[in-house]
Amino acid sequence: MYKYDSYDQQMVDARVADFRDQVRRRLDGSISEEQFRPLRLMNGLYLQLHAYMLRVAVPYGTLSSAQMKMLGDIADKYDRGYGHFTTRQNIQYNWIKLEDAPDILADLASVEMHAIQTSGNCIRNTTSDQYAGAIADEVVDPRPYAELIRQWSTFHPEFSFLPRKFKMAVIASDTDRAAMRLHDIGIQIVKNAAGELGAAFYVGGGMGRTPMVAPCINEFVPIDQMITYSEACLRVYNRHGRRDNKYKARIKILVHELGKDEYTRQVEAEFAHLLTQGIEPPLAELERIKVQFADPAFATGLVDTLDRSDPDFALWVDNNTHTHRIPGYVVVTISLKPVGGIPGDASADQIRLMGDLAKDYSFDELRVTHAQNIVLPHVQKAELYALWQKLDAAGLGTANLDKIGDIIACPGLDYCSLANARSIPVAQKISQRFAAREQEIGELKLKISGCINACGHHHAGHIGILGVDRKGVENYQLLLGGSEGADTSLGTITGPGFDENGIVDAVEKATDVYLANKEGEERFLDTYRRIGMAPFKEAIYG
């Protein structure tokens, strides 16, 4: 994984010192909250319903064991003993005191971490495939390219005050595990017929108030021109994006209003101009980065079989592990969705334990997923049972990856000042209602947002739930048919909303329709696409 050089460390150390002075001036009244707000937001510090919330950047979701353990220590020292892993592959702390924020940033800097650009109208944390470097279906490890984007975009003077926040994702597989087409810019690294690497650019995706799936504007940009093309995309947006209406400020609105062809024409013209300016980072920098993502020292000649005599272990293996590209290894997903738990939350002890397990079993590396789970990317099959026993003893052995209990949920009205409804209690009730039926139902991705901003990705759920305010009462809309994968689609609202208990009943009715109509090995999404909305709507409202 990437290690800071002296420039990286100097940047984060300087930011800590700057922010410490800014906080001092806010606390002594030298600057107002209005003056302080943009300063704290550029350091990932939000003022929520009950306290400050700090969002920590985890670039492309990759962490070392030392970094993970520091996140656990911060949860104990400065929060209430837990952290919340997010759909942007980051971690948030919900109970931060303003006077502690500079010390937290200093602790983060000591392990090569920060909270820079995790908020504000800038390029946010670049996300990627949580299985990068471990899965066989990728053409190349996408993380060096995501790191190059991180270095290009951090403190970029032209893109520090964009019309609106900006999110990028980089993958290198036809299987999209990062919701790439629902980003402002999604990049898929591909190979052409000659075997050359390039980048396919998808621009103008996003969820929120106006969900859109990004169109492909260029199927192959030579990989050594990827940053230049990204800059061209951002320049056109920065030039024409709306600044007078925040609801129309995202790049998806610009692409929609200009039209894909006109937006692409302007990007290509800007790209041609930028090529004459020589802004692309030197190839030597990319090669320097790539070296830091070299394969760990994989063992050879390993036994490629498992003792499956323990049925609970066997179920967990079937649900929560993926085939690794190296024989004798597997990719392990640790579920942060125990039955009745809060999706994405982990206690300080659990966070530290996962750090220790990464060091002992996975070459000192972890990944945060956009589905709010944790991945150990390189685990020997021979050590899998011992690993599972330790996870299970710590409440981290739930076997529900991509099942109905593996719920994505935002913090909702329990924490967020923007929310209209609570997400957490709904997630807990659904988890409890379906715990005994998860394996029968099979793959079903359920996602919950507490407001139209869609931090819970409800538009992209096979079943999505959106919390809204109906004359001061929490109301929940049900959506069906969304997907964030290579077959990206947006969910459709079934009809009138429900109260908290009613939405759980509605989900059950929808799953009953699926089970009654599924053919063969169909997923919920497959059956919905085949039979359409009508049977579901009749069962839910009939």
C-alpha positions in Angstrom: 0.0 0.0 0.0 1.0 3.6 -0.5 3.4 5.1 2.0 3.8 8.9 2.5 6.9 10.6 1.2 8.4 13.7 2.9 6.1 16.0 0.9 2.9 14.1 1.9 3.9 14.2 5.6 4.8 17.9 5.4 1.4 18.7 3.9 -0.6 16.9 6.6 1.5 18.2 9.4 1.2 21.7 8.1 -2.6 21.3 7.8 -2.8 20.2 11.5 -0.9 23.3 12.6 -3.1 25.6 10.5 -6.3 24.0 11.8 -5.1 24.1 15.4 -4.7 27.9 15.1 -8.1 28.2 13.4 -9.8 26.2 16.2 -8.0 28.4 18.8 -9.4 31.5 17.2 -12.9 30.1 16.9 -12.9 29.1 20.6 -11.7 32.5 21.8 -14.2 34.3 19.6 -11.7 35.8 17.2 -13.6 34.4 14.2 -17.3 33.7 13.9 -19.0 30.4 13.1 -19.8 31.8 9.6 -16.1 32.5 9.1 -15.0 29.2 10.6 -17.5 26.9 8.8 -15.6 26.7 5.4 -12.3 26.1 7.3 -13.7 23.2 9.4 -15.5 21.7 6.4 -12.2 21.5 4.4 -10.9 19.5 7.3 -13.8 17.1 7.4 -15.5 18.6 10.5 -19.3 18.9 10.4 -21.6 20.3 13.0 -24.4 17.7 13.4 -27.5 17.5 15.5 -25.8 16.8 18.8 -22.1 17.3 18.4 -19.3 17.8 15.8 -18.7 14.9 13.4 -15.3 14.2 12.0 -15.0 12.3 8.7 -11.6 10.7 8.2 -10.3 10.0 4.7 -9.4 6.4 3.8 -8.0 6.7 0.2 -9.5 4.1 -2.0 -10.5 2.3 1.2 -7.0 0.9 2.0 -5.6 0.7 5.5 -2.7 -0.8 7.4 -3.1 -2.5 10.7 -1.4 0.5 12.5 -3.8 2.9 10.9 -6.8 0.7 11.8 -5.6 0.5 15.4 -5.2 4.2 15.6 -8.8 4.6 14.4 -9.9 2.4 17.3 -7.8 4.4 19.7 -9.4 7.7 18.5 -12.8 6.1 19.0 -11.9 5.5 22.6 -10.1 8.6 23.4 -12.2 11.2 21.6 -15.6 9.7 20.8 -17.9 7.2 22.6 -16.0 4.1 21.9 -17.1 3.4 18.3 -16.6 4.5 14.7 -18.9 4.5 11.7 -17.6 3.2 8.3 -19.2 5.0 5.4 -20.3 4.4 1.8 -17.3 6.6 0.7 -14.9 4.0 2.2 -14.2 6.5 5.0 -14.8 6.5 8.8 -16.8 9.0 10.8 -16.8 9.9 14.5 -20.1 11.3 15.7 -19.3 12.8 19.1 -16.3 15.1 18.7 -15.5 18.1 20.8 -14.2 21.1 18.8 -11.3 21.6 21.1 -10.2 18.0 20.5 -10.3 18.1 16.7 -6.7 19.3 16.2 -5.3 16.6 18.4 -7.3 14.0 16.5 -5.8 15.3 13.2 -2.3 15.1 14.8 -2.9 11.5 15.8 -4.1 10.7 12.3 -1.0 12.4 10.8 1.2 10.2 12.9 0.0 7.2 10.9 -0.2 8.9 7.5 -3.9 9.8 7.6 -5.9 13.0 7.5 -9.4 14.4 7.0 -8.5 16.8 4.2 -11.2 17.3 1.5 -13.7 14.9 3.1 -16.1 17.8 2.9 -16.6 21.0 1.0 -17.0 21.8 -2.7 -13.9 20.0 -3.8 -12.8 16.6 -5.1 -13.6 14.1 -2.3 -11.9 10.8 -1.4 -11.4 8.7 -4.5 -13.0 5.3 -4.1 -12.1 2.0 -5.7 -12.8 -1.7 -5.8 -12.4 -3.2 -2.3 -11.0 -6.4 -3.9 -8.3 -4.6 -5.9 -5.1 -6.5 -6.2 -6.7 -9.7 -5.0 -9.4 -10.6 -7.5 -8.8 -12.3 -10.8 -11.2 -10.4 -13.0 -9.3 -7.1 -13.0 -7.0 -6.0 -15.9 -4.7 -4.3 -13.4 -4.7 -3.1 -9.8 -6.6 0.2 -10.0 -5.3 1.6 -6.7 -2.1 3.2 -8.1 -4.2 5.2 -10.5 -6.6 6.2 -7.7 -3.5 7.3 -5.7 -2.3 9.4 -8.7 -5.7 11.0 -8.7 -5.4 11.7 -4.9 -2.1 13.4 -5.4 -3.4 15.5 -8.4 -6.6 16.5 -6.7 -5.4 17.3 -3.2 -5.1 21.1 -2.7 -5.7 21.5 -6.5 -6.0 25.4 -6.7 -8.5 25.4 -9.5 -10.8 22.8 -8.0 -10.9 23.8 -4.3 -14.1 25.7 -4.7 -16.2 23.8 -7.3 -19.9 24.5 -7.8 -20.6 21.5 -5.6 -18.8 18.5 -4.1 -17.2 16.1 -6.5 -16.8 12.3 -6.3 -14.6 10.0 -8.4 -14.2 6.2 -8.5 -11.7 4.0 -10.3 -12.1 0.3 -11.1 -10.4 -2.1 -13.4 -13.0 -4.8 -13.8 -16.2 -5.4 -15.7 -17.7 -6.3 -12.4 -18.4 -2.9 -10.8 -18.0 -3.2 -7.0 -17.7 0.6 -6.4 -20.9 2.0 -7.9 -18.6 3.6 -10.5 -21.4 4.9 -12.8 -23.1 6.7 -9.9 -20.2 9.0 -9.4 -19.5 12.5 -10.8 -16.6 10.8 -12.7 -16.3 7.0 -12.9 -13.2 5.6 -14.5 -12.8 2.0 -15.7 -9.3 1.0 -16.6 -9.5 -1.2 -19.7 -7.3 -2.8 -22.3 -7.8 -2.3 -26.1 -7.3 -4.9 -28.8 -3.5 -4.2 -28.8 -3.3 -4.9 -25.1 -2.7 -1.3 -24.2 -4.1 0.2 -21.0 -6.6 3.0 -21.2 -9.4 4.6 -19.2 -13.1 4.6 -20.0 -14.6 7.8 -18.7 -18.2 7.9 -17.3 -19.3 11.4 -16.4 -22.4 12.8 -14.8 -23.7 10.1 -12.4 -25.0 10.6 -8.9 -27.9 10.0 -6.6 -29.5 12.6 -4.3 -32.5 14.7 -5.4 -32.0 14.0 -9.1 -30.4 10.5 -9.5 -28.7 9.8 -12.8 -26.5 7.1 -14.3 -23.3 8.4 -15.9 -23.0 8.0 -19.6 -19.7 6.9 -21.1 -18.2 10.0 -22.9 -14.9 8.3 -24.0 -14.3 4.6 -24.2 -10.5 4.8 -24.3 -8.3 7.5 -23.1 -4.6 6.4 -23.1 -3.6 5.7 -19.5 -0.8 8.2 -19.6 -3.3 10.9 -20.4 -5.9 10.0 -17.6 -5.1 13.0 -15.4 -5.2 15.4 -18.3 -8.6 14.1 -19.4 -9.8 14.3 -15.8 -8.7 17.9 -15.6 -10.5 18.7 -18.9 -13.8 17.2 -17.4 -13.4 19.3 -14.3 -12.5 22.5 -16.1 -15.7 22.3 -18.2 -17.7 21.7 -15.1 -16.0 24.4 -13.1 -16.6 26.8 -16.0 -20.3 26.1 -16.6 -21.6 24.5 -13.4 -24.4 26.3 -11.6 -23.4 28.3 -8.5 -26.7 30.0 -8.1 -28.7 26.9 -7.1 -27.2 24.1 -5.1 -29.9 21.7 -6.2 -28.7 22.1 -9.8 -25.0 22.5 -9.1 -23.7 18.9 -9.6 -22.0 17.9 -12.8 -24.8 15.5 -13.6 -27.1 18.5 -14.1 -24.6 20.1 -16.4 -24.2 16.9 -18.5 -27.9 16.5 -18.7 -28.6 20.1 -19.7 -25.8 20.5 -22.2 -26.4 16.9 -23.4 -23.8 14.2 -23.5 -22.6 15.1 -27.0 -22.1 18.8 -26.3 -20.4 18.2 -22.9 -18.1 15.7 -24.6 -17.3 18.1 -27.4 -16.2 20.8 -24.9 -14.2 18.2 -22.9 -12.4 17.0 -26.0 -11.6 20.6 -27.0 -10.2 21.4 -23.5 -8.3 18.1 -23.5 -6.6 18.9 -26.8 -5.6 22.3 -25.3 -4.3 20.8 -22.1 -2.2 18.2 -24.0 -0.1 21.1 -25.3 0.5 22.3 -21.7 2.1 19.1 -20.5 0.2 18.8 -17.2 0.3 15.0 -17.0 2.4 13.8 -14.0 5.7 12.2 -15.3 5.6 8.5 -15.9 8.3 8.1 -13.2 5.8 9.2 -10.6 3.3 6.6 -11.6 6.0 4.0 -11.5 7.1 5.1 -8.1 3.5 4.7 -6.9 3.1 1.3 -8.5 6.1 -0.1 -6.7 4.3 0.5 -3.4 1.4 -1.7 -4.5 3.5 -4.6 -5.5 2.2 -8.1 -4.5 3.0 -9.2 -0.9 5.1 -12.3 -0.5 2.5 -14.8 -1.4 3.3 -18.4 -0.4 3.3 -21.1 -3.1 2.2 -24.7 -3.0 -0.5 -24.1 -0.5 -3.3 -26.6 0.2 -6.3 -25.3 -1.7 -9.0 -27.1 0.3 -11.0 -26.4 3.4 -12.3 -28.5 6.3 -16.0 -27.6 6.2 -17.2 -29.9 9.0 -18.3 -27.0 11.2 -21.6 -25.9 9.5 -21.5 -22.3 10.9 -18.0 -21.9 9.5 -19.0 -23.4 6.2 -21.9 -21.0 5.9 -19.6 -18.1 6.6 -17.1 -19.2 4.0 -19.8 -19.6 1.4 -21.2 -16.1 2.1 -18.3 -14.0 3.1 -15.3 -15.1 1.1 -14.3 -14.7 -2.6 -11.9 -16.6 -4.7 -8.4 -15.0 -4.7 -6.3 -14.8 -7.9 -3.5 -16.8 -6.0 -4.2 -20.5 -5.3 -4.5 -21.2 -1.6 -5.7 -17.7 -0.7 -9.2 -16.2 -0.3 -10.6 -12.6 0.0 -12.5 -12.3 3.3 -15.3 -9.8 4.0 -15.9 -9.0 7.6 -19.6 -8.0 8.1 -20.3 -5.0 10.2 -24.0 -5.9 10.1 -24.8 -8.2 13.0 -28.4 -9.0 13.5 -30.1 -6.0 15.1 -26.9 -3.9 14.9 -26.2 -0.5 13.4 -24.9 -0.9 9.8 -21.3 0.2 9.5 -20.6 0.7 13.2 -17.7 -1.0 15.0 -16.5 -0.6 18.5 -13.0 0.6 19.4 -12.1 -3.0 20.5 -13.5 -4.5 17.2 -11.6 -1.9 15.2 -8.3 -2.7 17.0 -9.0 -6.4 16.7 -9.5 -6.1 12.9 -6.2 -4.3 12.8 -4.4 -7.1 14.7 -6.0 -9.7 12.5 -4.9 -7.9 9.3 -1.3 -8.0 10.6 -1.6 -11.7 11.5 -3.5 -13.0 8.6 -3.6 -10.6 5.6 -0.1 -9.0 5.1 -0.9 -6.0 7.3 -3.7 -4.7 5.0 -7.5 -4.0 5.3 -10.0 -2.4 3.0 -13.2 -0.5 3.8 -16.0 -1.2 1.3 -18.7 1.1 -0.1 -21.2 -1.3 1.5 -19.8 -0.4 5.0 -17.9 -3.6 5.7 -14.2 -4.5 6.1 -12.1 -6.7 3.8 -9.0 -8.7 4.6 -7.8 -9.1 1.0 -5.1 -11.9 1.3 -5.9 -14.8 3.7 -4.5 -18.3 3.4 -7.2 -20.9 3.3 -5.3 -22.9 5.9 -5.7 -20.1 8.4 -9.3 -19.3 7.6 -10.9 -21.3 10.4 -8.7 -19.8 13.1 -9.5 -16.3 11.7 -13.3 -17.0 11.7 -13.2 -18.2 15.3 -11.6 -14.9 16.4 -14.1 -12.8 14.4 -17.1 -14.8 15.6 -16.0 -14.4 19.2 -15.9 -10.6 18.7 -19.3 -10.4 17.1 -17.8 -10.0 13.6 -18.6 -13.4 12.2 -22.0 -12.7 10.7 -22.5 -14.6 7.4 -24.6 -12.2 5.5 -22.6 -10.6 2.7 -25.0 -9.3 0.0 -28.0 -10.7 1.8 -31.0 -8.7 3.1 -29.3 -8.2 6.5 -26.2 -6.7 4.9 -28.0 -3.3 4.9 -26.4 0.0 3.8 -27.8 2.8 5.9 -26.9 6.4 6.6 -26.9 7.7 10.2 -30.2 9.4 9.6 -32.1 11.6 11.9 -30.4 10.1 15.0 -27.3 12.1 14.1 -27.6 14.1 10.8 -28.9 17.6 10.7 -30.0 17.2 7.1 -32.1 14.1 7.7 -35.9 13.9 7.6 -36.2 10.4 9.2 -34.3 7.9 11.1 -32.6 5.1 9.2 -31.0 3.1 12.0 -34.2 1.8 13.7 -35.6 0.7 10.3 -32.4 -1.2 9.5 -32.4 -2.9 12.9 -36.0 -4.0 12.5 -35.5 -5.4 9.0 -32.3 -7.2 10.1 -34.2 -8.8 13.0 -37.3 -9.7 10.9 -35.3 -11.5 8.2 -32.4 -13.0 10.2 -33.9 -16.5 9.8 -34.7 -16.1 6.1 -31.5 -14.6 4.7 -30.2 -17.8 3.1 -33.6 -18.6 1.6 -34.0 -15.1 0.1 -30.4 -15.1 -1.2 -28.7 -12.0 -2.8 -30.8 -8.9 -2.0 -29.1 -5.6 -1.6 -31.2 -3.3 0.7 -30.3 0.4 1.2 -31.7 3.1 3.4 -31.4 6.8 3.3 -32.8 9.2 5.9 -33.2 12.0 3.3 -33.1 12.8 -0.4 -29.3 13.4 -0.3 -29.1 9.6 -0.6 -26.1 8.9 1.6 -27.5 5.4 2.0 -27.6 4.9 -1.8 -31.4 4.0 -1.7 -31.7 4.6 -5.5 -29.2 1.8 -6.1 -30.8 -0.9 -3.8 -32.6 -3.9 -5.1 -34.9 -2.7 -2.4 -34.4 1.0 -1.5 -36.0 2.9 1.4 -36.1 6.7 1.5 -37.1 8.5 4.7 -39.1 11.7 4.2 -41.0 14.2 6.3 -44.8 14.2 5.9 -46.1 17.1 7.8 -43.8 16.5 10.7 -44.2 12.7 10.7 -41.5 10.3 9.5 -42.6 8.5 6.3 -40.8 5.8 4.3 -41.0 5.4 0.6 -40.2 1.9 -0.9 -38.2 1.6 -4.1 -37.6 -1.5 -6.2 -35.2 -2.4 -9.0 -32.0 -0.4 -8.3 -28.5 -1.7 -8.9 -25.0 -0.2 -8.5 -23.1 -2.9 -10.5 -22.2 -3.2 -14.2 -26.0 -3.4 -14.8 -26.5 0.0 -13.1 -30.2 1.0 -12.7 -32.2 3.3 -10.5 -35.0 2.1 -8.3 -38.6 3.0 -8.9 -41.0 4.2 -6.1 -43.8 1.7 -5.5 -46.4 4.1 -4.3 -47.4 5.8 -1.1 -45.1 5.6 1.9 -45.3 3.9 5.2 -44.6 4.4 8.9 -41.6 2.7 10.5 -43.4 -0.6 11.1 -45.3 -0.5 7.8 -42.1 -0.2 5.8 -40.8 -3.4 7.3 -44.0 -5.2 6.5 -43.8 -3.8 2.9 -40.3 -5.2 2.5 -41.6 -8.6 3.6 -44.4 -8.6 1.1 -42.0 -7.7 -1.6 -39.7 -10.6 -0.7 -42.7 -13.0 -0.6 -43.6 -11.9 -4.2 -40.0 -12.7 -5.2 -39.9 -16.1 -3.6 -43.3 -17.0 -5.2 -42.2 -16.0 -8.7 -38.4 -16.7 -8.9 -37.2 -19.1 -11.5 -34.1 -21.2 -11.0 -31.2 -19.2 -9.5 -32.7 -15.8 -10.1 -31.8 -13.0 -7.6 -34.5 -10.7 -6.4 -33.3 -8.1 -8.9 -33.6 -10.6 -11.8 -37.1 -11.6 -10.9 -38.2 -8.0 -10.5 -36.8 -7.1 -13.9 -38.6 -10.1 -15.5 -42.1 -9.7 -13.9 -42.1 -6.0 -13.5 -43.6 -3.7 -10.7 -47.2 -4.8 -11.0 -47.2 -8.0 -8.9 -45.1 -6.3 -6.1 -47.4 -3.3 -6.0 -50.5 -5.4 -5.8 -49.1 -7.4 -2.9 -47.9 -4.3 -1.1 -51.0 -2.2 -1.5 -53.7 -4.6 -2.5 
